Amino acid sequence: MPTQSSKRDGKVLPFKSSNRDLAWHIAPSVFGSLRYAWMGISYAFQTQRNFRIHTIVGSIAIGLGIWLQLPAVELTVIGITIGLVLAMELLNTAIEAVVDLTVKQNYHELAKIAKDCAAAAVLISAFAALGVAGCLILPKLAIVVLSVLG
Ligand SMILES: Nc1ncnc2c1ncn2[C@@H]1O[C@H](COP(=O)(O)OP(=O)(O)OP(=O)(O)O)[C@@H](O)[C@H]1O
């Protein structure tokens, strides 16, 4: 049953709620979608060094936050920031794959722009995460370390 319409070459085309005719395969259920998402995380962890580093550093940050008994709001901010960095890493990996699929091993200025901008998005989110850790974790960690030392 047509629910919306799209414009192509000036013509209004009706389309169904799931207009995925070009897809090779469509996840049959919510459980199927979750399984494919997990496969994406697993692929990124196995193949992307930066994704592994960010996962480990993020886990340490969450662990430190819990150990330092940070308030729930601060732990939430740290969690959201780590989630943002990991999500950016996954999008960067997806963009790299689509670019490589499109241009193969040929040089293309637009491929360069796509990859450089995707990498920049990861970098900016990582800097934001550093800033959050510097504001919320470092001062309290310094107090604990200094009190232990002296
Ligand atoms: N097909 C291409 N055409 C033009 N420049 C490219 C192309 N492929 C890669 N590059 C350039 O090489 C850089 C590194 O490419 P690569 O595929 O390793 O991306 P990356 O973001 O550095 O990878 P990773 O996130 O895994 O470290 C890109 O940022 C881009 O500047």
The ligand as an SDF file (V2000), in Angstrom:
LIG
                    3D

 31 33  0  0  0  0  0  0  0  0999 V2000
   40.8990    5.5610   -3.5550 N   0  0  0  0  0  0  0  0  0  0  0  0
   41.4950    6.5880   -2.9680 C   0  0  0  0  0  0  0  0  0  0  0  0
   41.6020    7.7610   -3.6220 N   0  0  0  0  0  0  0  0  0  0  0  0
   42.2040    8.8270   -3.0460 C   0  0  0  0  0  0  0  0  0  0  0  0
   42.7630    8.8180   -1.8270 N   0  0  0  0  0  0  0  0  0  0  0  0
   42.6640    7.6720   -1.1200 C   0  0  0  0  0  0  0  0  0  0  0  0
   42.0400    6.5120   -1.6350 C   0  0  0  0  0  0  0  0  0  0  0  0
   42.1070    5.5230   -0.7060 N   0  0  0  0  0  0  0  0  0  0  0  0
   42.7420    6.0660    0.3420 C   0  0  0  0  0  0  0  0  0  0  0  0
   43.0780    7.3440    0.1110 N   0  0  0  0  0  0  0  0  0  0  0  0
   43.8040    8.2510    1.0230 C   0  0  0  0  0  0  0  0  0  0  0  0
   44.5680    7.4700    1.9230 O   0  0  0  0  0  0  0  0  0  0  0  0
   44.1490    7.7350    3.2670 C   0  0  0  0  0  0  0  0  0  0  0  0
   44.2420    6.4600    4.0670 C   0  0  0  0  0  0  0  0  0  0  0  0
   43.3240    5.5260    3.5220 O   0  0  0  0  0  0  0  0  0  0  0  0
   42.7210    4.3680    4.4080 P   0  0  0  0  0  0  0  0  0  0  0  0
   41.8000    3.5590    3.5430 O   0  0  0  0  0  0  0  0  0  0  0  0
   43.8210    3.6440    5.1060 O   0  0  0  0  0  0  0  0  0  0  0  0
   41.8390    5.1940    5.4490 O   0  0  0  0  0  0  0  0  0  0  0  0
   42.1020    5.4750    6.9960 P   0  0  0  0  0  0  0  0  0  0  0  0
   40.9680    6.3310    7.4680 O   0  0  0  0  0  0  0  0  0  0  0  0
   43.4760    6.0080    7.2510 O   0  0  0  0  0  0  0  0  0  0  0  0
   42.0090    3.9970    7.5600 O   0  0  0  0  0  0  0  0  0  0  0  0
   41.8930    3.5550    9.0840 P   0  0  0  0  0  0  0  0  0  0  0  0
   40.7100    4.2900    9.6690 O   0  0  0  0  0  0  0  0  0  0  0  0
   41.6670    2.0760    8.9900 O   0  0  0  0  0  0  0  0  0  0  0  0
   43.1920    3.9380    9.7450 O   0  0  0  0  0  0  0  0  0  0  0  0
   42.7480    8.3260    3.1610 C   0  0  0  0  0  0  0  0  0  0  0  0
   42.4290    9.1520    4.2620 O   0  0  0  0  0  0  0  0  0  0  0  0
   42.8460    9.1100    1.8610 C   0  0  0  0  0  0  0  0  0  0  0  0
   43.4620   10.3810    2.0690 O   0  0  0  0  0  0  0  0  0  0  0  0
  1  2  1  0
  2  3  1  0
  2  7  2  0
  3  4  2  0
  4  5  1  0
  5  6  2  0
  6  7  1  0
  6 10  1  0
  7  8  1  0
  8  9  2  0
  9 10  1  0
 10 11  1  0
 11 12  1  0
 11 30  1  0
 12 13  1  0
 13 14  1  0
 13 28  1  0
 14 15  1  0
 15 16  1  0
 16 17  2  0
 16 18  1  0
 16 19  1  0
 19 20  1  0
 20 21  2  0
 20 22  1  0
 20 23  1  0
 23 24  1  0
 24 25  2  0
 24 26  1  0
 24 27  1  0
 28 29  1  0
 28 30  1  0
 30 31  1  0
M  END
$$$$
